[in-house]
Amino acid sequence: MSQSHTNGIPFLDLVSPHVELEAELTAVFHKALRTAGFIGGPMVEDFEKDFATFCETAHSVAVSSGTDALRFALMAAGVQPGDVVVTVPHTFIATTEAISQAGAVPEFVDIDARTYNLDPEKLLAYLENDCSKDASGRPISRRSGRPVTAVVPVHLYGQVADMDRILEIASRFGLMVIEDACQAHGAKYFSRKRNRWMTAGSMGRAAAFSFYPGKNLGACGEAGAVTTNDAGLAATVRMVRDHGQAKKYYHDVEGYNGRLDAIQAGLLHVKLKHLAKWNEQRQERAVNYQRLLEKMGGVVIPHEPAWSRPVYHLYVIRTADREALAEHLKAAGIGTGIHYPIPLHLQKAYAGMKLGKGSFPVTEAVAAQILSLPMFPTLTREQQVRVADEILRYLRRSSDAKEAGELAAVGSKR
Ligand SMILES: Cc1ncc(COP(=O)(O)O)c(C=O)c1O
């Protein structure tokens, strides 16, 4: 039976969690209206305290977006204008925007073909082969002639990058590590070095989180946070987000208007209480997909290394002709997404980098084949079975079509 659009499956359901929490969420508005505490104050501080606890860090500083969080973290960590900051080309452009807006220059290393995250061995190869050393032993990029001072691993799709190895390489070359944890609220990483599970955002010098509405913890608007164990860095972020002042009208530096609204902090605080449960629900749904899809030839499911407990911000499969599969699913009323179709080094915005096709082959191969399936805490098992059935139907049809094409070709040669 063909799937009608009336009972379609959305890529993301942002309405149900808000309807469920409506009374608590609207109470936040009433509180803010009655106290006129719109900027800063206890609602922001309470959220910061509990988000730091959730991330197992000493501090969290709420800011106006994930992009600002990353920019402020880089600045507060001491990245200087003109420094090179290394990251991956397979991420959302906000990662490199934040680097550029901190005055630094992004340079790329390729990703791992299985986790889709920064490949530590490629970082090492970059530092050994694509950099020289100055008199004090600092790596200098041969490409730009600038000092390389930081690396930004992106915990893409909710899976932490291999932080032990990245931290080890970074420390050998004197680089700071700032985590882009914008998609990884609550993701866990087993550190072989420390012999314990650690939480995304607690391993680098600082980390950036986004609370964009579709994230695992999403605001009802724009929001972000920096987490860190460094009290000085947290204080600098607090100052930078608030026009460079620690005391009203005493401006130590020029800063930004990068504060978080109290209402958003209050809404996030209500939702934070549910985040661990929502993450578990996403993990259960990932197990369902795995069981439904793993034996289907023609699709590659996400790889979970033994040291990783991802929170599945996105559930991303790979397949040879993902446009055709996406079209098939769309016709069946099933929403999908592509995160992200064009690697950053091939974006028009970065044409000036003069990095052509073939510069980062793993990223390019992955970007051409990925497809994000519906993933949200209230996705039902029946909906997942339907998604899997439609994928199977598509695969069967395309292999039949291929076989028919081959037979026709053989026939025409006779
Ligand atoms: C990997 C990554 N980095 C940075 C950001 C920027 O976050 P925001 O949209 O809150 O500025 C996002 C979110 O969109 C992201 O997914």
Ligand as a Chemical Component Dictionary entry (heavy atoms), coordinates in Angstrom:
data_LIG
# 
_chem_comp.id                   LIG 
_chem_comp.type                 NON-POLYMER 
_chem_comp.pdbx_formal_charge   0 
_chem_comp.three_letter_code    LIG 
# 
loop_
_chem_comp_atom.comp_id 
_chem_comp_atom.atom_id 
_chem_comp_atom.alt_atom_id 
_chem_comp_atom.type_symbol 
_chem_comp_atom.charge 
_chem_comp_atom.model_Cartn_x 
_chem_comp_atom.model_Cartn_y 
_chem_comp_atom.model_Cartn_z 
_chem_comp_atom.pdbx_ordinal 
LIG C1 C1 C 0 28.505 21.932 14.260 1  
LIG C2 C2 C 0 27.877 23.261 14.549 2  
LIG N1 N1 N 0 28.654 24.297 14.912 3  
LIG C3 C3 C 0 28.141 25.505 15.186 4  
LIG C4 C4 C 0 26.786 25.740 15.117 5  
LIG C5 C5 C 0 26.273 27.136 15.367 6  
LIG O1 O1 O 0 25.264 27.210 16.295 7  
LIG P1 P1 P 0 24.128 28.374 16.190 8  
LIG O2 O2 O 0 23.255 28.021 15.049 9  
LIG O3 O3 O 0 23.437 28.278 17.510 10 
LIG O4 O4 O 0 24.835 29.658 16.017 11 
LIG C6 C6 C 0 25.931 24.695 14.775 12 
LIG C7 C7 C 0 24.461 24.850 14.740 13 
LIG O5 O5 O 0 23.784 25.218 13.907 14 
LIG C8 C8 C 0 26.491 23.430 14.458 15 
LIG O6 O6 O 0 25.708 22.407 14.084 16 
# 
loop_
_chem_comp_bond.comp_id 
_chem_comp_bond.atom_id_1 
_chem_comp_bond.atom_id_2 
_chem_comp_bond.value_order 
_chem_comp_bond.pdbx_ordinal 
LIG C1 C2 SING 1  
LIG C2 N1 SING 2  
LIG C2 C8 DOUB 3  
LIG N1 C3 DOUB 4  
LIG C3 C4 SING 5  
LIG C4 C5 SING 6  
LIG C4 C6 DOUB 7  
LIG C5 O1 SING 8  
LIG O1 P1 SING 9  
LIG P1 O2 DOUB 10 
LIG P1 O3 SING 11 
LIG P1 O4 SING 12 
LIG C6 C7 SING 13 
LIG C6 C8 SING 14 
LIG C7 O5 DOUB 15 
LIG C8 O6 SING 16 
# 
